[in-house]
């Protein structure tokens, strides 16, 4: 059941890594970095699911790490977009 998710996670990490290394545009790098992070979060979810499926006690720590990571990734992405707009958008219009 978790094999398709593991393959999808590996594909997301691979595509994100390729995008970070291959593209020079800052926005594309930012999107690729977010794709890489999504793949890593999916890997954490798959690992936590496999542990619960193997008969081990359910551990809420991987879920808490993923939720916290998603919040931090959203905040970092918002900051990065704001910085990109400030760097490449020029000065705001003057009234």
Beta strands, then each sheet from edge to edge (+ up, - down):
end
